[in-house]
Amino acid sequence: TIRKQLRSDAGQGAAKIWSVIESISLSLAAALAAGRCGAVCEGVWERRVLAMGRSVEEELGPISLLLSGCFGGSCLWIAVYPVDCVKSRIQVLSMAGKQTGFMGTFANIVKNEGIFALYSGLKPTMIHAFLASGALFLAYECSRKLMMNQIDSY
């Protein structure tokens, strides 16, 4: 009947709204995890500086900054990639209406495809992260240095 159809449509609408909310919250959780892992990038940079026998306050050359960003970004994505993979799978499943939540999706991936499925597609991401993080870190440090010189000149 029409009443049953309206009720089922309303239920699907609520499910779609819930899937959008969950997708947004998962994206925010992944961003927070990436933010936390940003500290990993900073730690990798600091360890690299100390391994070179310098203090953290000393100036590093552009190659050292570039490599520090490359390795820091790589560490970040190795740590965050499984969460991002599960998030992406949930987004795809929610479009089909077969969503089981984060832990359910995680368990399904590991059970049906194995633990290495959480790292499927990591190679292109690592190539991108290696290059982009190095360039970003170098640009950040160089612009920070220029701005600090401008502030010091006043």
C-alpha angles and dihedrals in degrees: 000000000000092000092055091047091052091049093050091047090050090051091051090048091054090047091051091049090049091050090052091049092048091047091052092047091049090050090051091048090051090048090051090049089050089049090052089047088051083074086059089058090052090047092050089050092050093047090049091052092048091046088056089059095249133118118250091246094059120100117258125206123248094258092054091047091048093050092045090055091046094053094039092053091047091053090049094054094044088056098042102035099089091054090047091049092053090046091053092048091051090051091052093045093048090058088058092043093244100116120151102173129253100296093041092051091045091051092047092051093049094042098046103029106020133245093289090064087075087067098045109134093020096127098067090040091053092049090051094043093048094053099035096045092049092050092044094049092048092048091047094050094044093048091046090052092049092048092047090051089051092051092047091051091060 
